[in-house]
Structure formats: C-alpha cells, structure tokens
Amino acid sequence: MLLQNKEVAIVGGGPGGLTLARLLQLKGANVKVYERDESRDVRVQGATLDLHFESGLKAIEKAGLLDAFKANYRPDNDRYRVVDKKATIFYDDHDKESTSDFGDESFRPEIDRGPLRNILLDSLQPDTVVWDSHIVSLEKIDDTWKIIFQNGNTAFADIVIGADGANSKIRPVVTPIKPFYSGATYLVGNIEDSEKNAPKIHSLLKGGKISAMGDSKTIFVSAKGDGSMDFYIGWKATADWVKESGIDFKNAEQILEWFKKEYASWDNIWLELFNHKNTQFIPRPLYCMPLDQHWEPQSNITLLGDAAHLLPPNGEGVNTAMLDALDLSEILTSGKFADLKPAIAYYEEKMFARFVEEGKETIDMIDWMYSPNGLKEMVKTLNQLPN
Ligand SMILES: Cc1cc2nc3c(=O)[nH]c(=O)nc-3n(C[C@H](O)[C@H](O)[C@H](O)COP(=O)(O)OP(=O)(O)OC[C@H]3O[C@@H](n4cnc5c(N)ncnc54)[C@H](O)[C@@H]3O)c2cc1C
C-alpha cells in the first residue's frame, strides 16, 4: 500500500484527525497525532452535535465504533424548539413520536463532543496522540517534513495531514487561500448546572435544543449530558467587532452591558445567560473558505475538515471532517493508486466538489437566518423536514 514504511503525521486531534488516525491504524499504517492541548482533559469539550447517516455515522461504523457510539449517544437530545425573542414557542417537536433509528437515513443521533472524542481516543493504539504538540511550522527536507513545535520539540514525517481546524498552521503550506469573514459573529458560553443557574431557560430547553430568533439576531442553546448548557449568541457584526467593541471578554459585567443594548427588545429570560460567575465568554467571528477554492495537489501533504473547508456552523462540520477522514483513509489504502500524488489529487477533488454544495447552502442559511424573516424561514425549513 501507499503508506507502507511511511510515517504519517496528523496535525490536530479533533474529530477529523482522530477518525483518520483510527481508520489508518485499522489498515496497519504508522500514525502519530500531534495535538496542541496539553493533555486529554485540559479543555472542556464543546456542545452536543448530531452525526449523520451518510457521513459521521458512516465513518464511525467503518471505524468499528458503532457499539461504543450507541453506548454514549443521547436519545431525545435532538428535541428542538424554535422561539421568538420573547421566548414564545413557534416550533416544538418534543411531543412528536420518533420513528427513526440506527440504519435509517434520517436518523441523526446526538452525542456530546467529549464522549465522541473519548470513543475515538480510546480506539487508538497507545501513545498515538502526542499531547502538548502545538505546531508552529513545517520545513521540507528532501521528501520528508520536519515539524516544529512551540515547546521546542521537533518530529519528522513522510506525510502530513493538516486536521488543525479553523486557524490551521498547515493550510498555508498547502495553499495561499485564506478564509474570509462571513458577516456574522458568535459569542459562545457554557452554564454549569443549568437547572440551578439558568432555571427559566433550562425549563424551556427541556433537555434538547432551542433556537431563538428575532431582529436579525439569534441565540442557540443546547443541553449537555453533564447538566450544563452551551449557548451561542449570534448577530451581524463588522469583521473587527471584537477589537472595536472595546469589551474585555473576561469581564461578565461589560458583556452584559453590551447584551442589554444589542438585545434591548429581547425578553429578560435571556439575561439568565449572564447569571453564572464561572461562565467564560468567547467571541467567535465566523469565517469561510471561498467556495471556488482549488489548489495544486502535493505528493505528501493535504488537509481535512475545517483546515480544508471552513464554514460557519451549519450542523455539518464534524460530519464532513469525519467523512473527509473516511475518504482519505480509503483512497490512501485502497491499492487503486500507484503514487501518493494522484491519490491526494483524487481525494481533494472529491472534497472540493462536496464543499461547493455545502458552502452554497451555508452562505444562503447565514443570509436568511440574519434577515428580518429569520424566524419564519427557520420554522418553514423545519416543517419541511422528515420526522
Ligand atoms: C459555535 C460552533 C458550533 C458548532 N456546532 C456544530 C454542530 O452542531 N455540528 C457539527 O457537525 N459541527 C458544528 N460546528 C463545526 C465543528 O465544530 C467543526 O466543523 C469541526 O470541529 C471540525 O473538525 P476538525 O477535526 O476539522 O477540527 P477541530 O474540531 O477544530 O479540531 C482541530 C484540532 O486541532 C488542534 N490544533 C489546532 N491548532 C493546532 C496546532 N497549531 N498544532 C497542533 N494542534 C492544533 C485543536 O486543539 C483541535 O483539537 C460548530 C462550530 C462552532 C464554532
């Protein structure tokens, strides 16, 4: 196979990188994952997400991890409410009978990011992940990559796969193309013990998800298995809003003052998002890669997931990263290609084609979601979905 006697370095231990590591190890490849986090538990993993039949779930199944997934997913966590800025409910599927299950194309089981990451980490051979490996640059020496880490360490690899997310350090080695700002910004936070710390929103949430929409603004809330809730406050902002706002994002009072002005016509229930002293607020301007992007394939380096095709959150990002991993692992180990370069070219063409479709829908979605008709459009879209 193409990877015989080769060292593969996967940069980034997110869902895409870890899925690729597992799938390649199943085929006998020699793989290391270099992850900047200092250890497995140093960071609380983000919100719950759903895996899709044709992408995330397919990769989990091919990775031999469906039983582990079934033991960790959260039935009924996909229950959904859409409300307006006054928290009046416009769409609610809590009482709908669930008719789909594993094996059905429409079944999209929810899992928290932490357990998903653990399933993937536990499936890898010991010492596959090299923690505390924040990559700062790559140097090509003949046909080998020298990988340079922030902590002064170095490593060598024959093939590098950049799975290091939105601000990829590997991307500039593959392409000069840069992400552009989508026009919308999120303010992200988590509230521990939401029943105690945000009781009104907790009871509206009912263990599922809420989208609140109004005045071309959004608030998304989702319940996590540890009793906390994640939220994303979204609105249209300038690209430099984070700097220009002058807000110290470690100062909850300053953020609350901003929210009261920006969301002045919204109900007081949303102020509960700012009640808890341990909440850390992270502003995230949302970026995308250009939909017509294309680059010349190289023989021993490529990208997957957000590093390759960043988009604003659309419910597909983890799924697509895992599907990239599945495609790439199959292409590199199928025996159909005599050389790495055409194999990588074939993988990248598939990825570009998928991205055009997904990207158009996402940019469309950002447009309608942050329009004055966002709520109406959201309800219409949900009413068209199969049960
Ligand atoms: C607010 C928000 C909500 C979202 N909701 C959903 C959702 O509901 N469903 C969904 O499918 N997707 C969702 N997404 C998108 C999803 O998070 C991403 O598309 C997905 O995580 C991409 O996976 P990845 O493996 O490519 O990259 P990432 O998950 O970003 O993982 C990259 C990894 O690389 C590491 N890393 C980064 N830089 C370096 C470096 N220099 N050296 C070494 N390691 C490095 C990081 O620590 C991380 O572990 C959401 C995104 C956001 C921002």
The ligand as an SDF file (V2000), in Angstrom:
LIG
                    3D

 53 58  0  0  0  0  0  0  0  0999 V2000
  -20.0260   27.5850   17.7460 C   0  0  0  0  0  0  0  0  0  0  0  0
  -19.8860   26.3740   16.8660 C   0  0  0  0  0  0  0  0  0  0  0  0
  -20.8880   25.4100   16.8320 C   0  0  0  0  0  0  0  0  0  0  0  0
  -20.7880   24.2780   16.0140 C   0  0  0  0  0  0  0  0  0  0  0  0
  -21.7710   23.3340   16.0050 N   0  0  0  0  0  0  0  0  0  0  0  0
  -21.6450   22.2220   15.2280 C   0  0  0  0  0  0  0  0  0  0  0  0
  -22.6340   21.1880   15.2270 C   0  0  0  0  0  0  0  0  0  0  0  0
  -23.6540   21.2740   15.9250 O   0  0  0  0  0  0  0  0  0  0  0  0
  -22.4540   20.1100   14.4230 N   0  0  0  0  0  0  0  0  0  0  0  0
  -21.3510   19.9750   13.6250 C   0  0  0  0  0  0  0  0  0  0  0  0
  -21.2270   18.9510   12.9100 O   0  0  0  0  0  0  0  0  0  0  0  0
  -20.3810   20.9340   13.5990 N   0  0  0  0  0  0  0  0  0  0  0  0
  -20.5040   22.0460   14.3740 C   0  0  0  0  0  0  0  0  0  0  0  0
  -19.5470   23.0250   14.3580 N   0  0  0  0  0  0  0  0  0  0  0  0
  -18.4030   22.8760   13.4380 C   0  0  0  0  0  0  0  0  0  0  0  0
  -17.3840   21.9010   14.0040 C   0  0  0  0  0  0  0  0  0  0  0  0
  -17.0050   22.2890   15.3070 O   0  0  0  0  0  0  0  0  0  0  0  0
  -16.1560   21.8210   13.1310 C   0  0  0  0  0  0  0  0  0  0  0  0
  -16.5190   21.8090   11.7690 O   0  0  0  0  0  0  0  0  0  0  0  0
  -15.3810   20.5470   13.4670 C   0  0  0  0  0  0  0  0  0  0  0  0
  -14.9930   20.5400   14.8180 O   0  0  0  0  0  0  0  0  0  0  0  0
  -14.1770   20.4200   12.5590 C   0  0  0  0  0  0  0  0  0  0  0  0
  -13.4430   19.2960   12.9610 O   0  0  0  0  0  0  0  0  0  0  0  0
  -11.8710   19.2590   12.6910 P   0  0  0  0  0  0  0  0  0  0  0  0
  -11.4020   17.9400   13.2320 O   0  0  0  0  0  0  0  0  0  0  0  0
  -11.6090   19.5930   11.2750 O   0  0  0  0  0  0  0  0  0  0  0  0
  -11.2610   20.4890   13.5230 O   0  0  0  0  0  0  0  0  0  0  0  0
  -11.3740   20.8630   15.0540 P   0  0  0  0  0  0  0  0  0  0  0  0
  -12.5230   20.2460   15.7120 O   0  0  0  0  0  0  0  0  0  0  0  0
  -11.2440   22.3610   15.1130 O   0  0  0  0  0  0  0  0  0  0  0  0
  -10.0760   20.2120   15.6820 O   0  0  0  0  0  0  0  0  0  0  0  0
   -8.7980   20.7430   15.4340 C   0  0  0  0  0  0  0  0  0  0  0  0
   -7.8290   20.1960   16.4870 C   0  0  0  0  0  0  0  0  0  0  0  0
   -6.5160   20.6700   16.1580 O   0  0  0  0  0  0  0  0  0  0  0  0
   -5.8810   21.1960   17.3060 C   0  0  0  0  0  0  0  0  0  0  0  0
   -4.9600   22.2290   16.8340 N   0  0  0  0  0  0  0  0  0  0  0  0
   -5.2790   23.4590   16.3590 C   0  0  0  0  0  0  0  0  0  0  0  0
   -4.1480   24.1200   16.0040 N   0  0  0  0  0  0  0  0  0  0  0  0
   -3.1110   23.2770   16.2650 C   0  0  0  0  0  0  0  0  0  0  0  0
   -1.6910   23.3830   16.1010 C   0  0  0  0  0  0  0  0  0  0  0  0
   -1.1230   24.5040   15.6240 N   0  0  0  0  0  0  0  0  0  0  0  0
   -0.9210   22.3200   16.4800 N   0  0  0  0  0  0  0  0  0  0  0  0
   -1.4900   21.1810   16.9640 C   0  0  0  0  0  0  0  0  0  0  0  0
   -2.8260   21.0380   17.1350 N   0  0  0  0  0  0  0  0  0  0  0  0
   -3.6170   22.0670   16.7920 C   0  0  0  0  0  0  0  0  0  0  0  0
   -7.0390   21.7290   18.1650 C   0  0  0  0  0  0  0  0  0  0  0  0
   -6.6750   21.8140   19.5340 O   0  0  0  0  0  0  0  0  0  0  0  0
   -8.1280   20.6880   17.9070 C   0  0  0  0  0  0  0  0  0  0  0  0
   -8.0730   19.6100   18.8000 O   0  0  0  0  0  0  0  0  0  0  0  0
  -19.6360   24.1490   15.1870 C   0  0  0  0  0  0  0  0  0  0  0  0
  -18.6260   25.1210   15.2120 C   0  0  0  0  0  0  0  0  0  0  0  0
  -18.7390   26.2230   16.0450 C   0  0  0  0  0  0  0  0  0  0  0  0
  -17.6390   27.2730   16.0470 C   0  0  0  0  0  0  0  0  0  0  0  0
  1  2  1  0
  2  3  1  0
  2 52  2  0
  3  4  2  0
  4  5  1  0
  4 50  1  0
  5  6  2  0
  6  7  1  0
  6 13  1  0
  7  8  2  0
  7  9  1  0
  9 10  1  0
 10 11  2  0
 10 12  1  0
 12 13  2  0
 13 14  1  0
 14 15  1  0
 14 50  1  0
 15 16  1  0
 16 17  1  0
 16 18  1  0
 18 19  1  0
 18 20  1  0
 20 21  1  0
 20 22  1  0
 22 23  1  0
 23 24  1  0
 24 25  2  0
 24 26  1  0
 24 27  1  0
 27 28  1  0
 28 29  2  0
 28 30  1  0
 28 31  1  0
 31 32  1  0
 32 33  1  0
 33 34  1  0
 33 48  1  0
 34 35  1  0
 35 36  1  0
 35 46  1  0
 36 37  1  0
 36 45  1  0
 37 38  2  0
 38 39  1  0
 39 40  1  0
 39 45  2  0
 40 41  1  0
 40 42  2  0
 42 43  1  0
 43 44  2  0
 44 45  1  0
 46 47  1  0
 46 48  1  0
 48 49  1  0
 50 51  2  0
 51 52  1  0
 52 53  1  0
M  END
$$$$
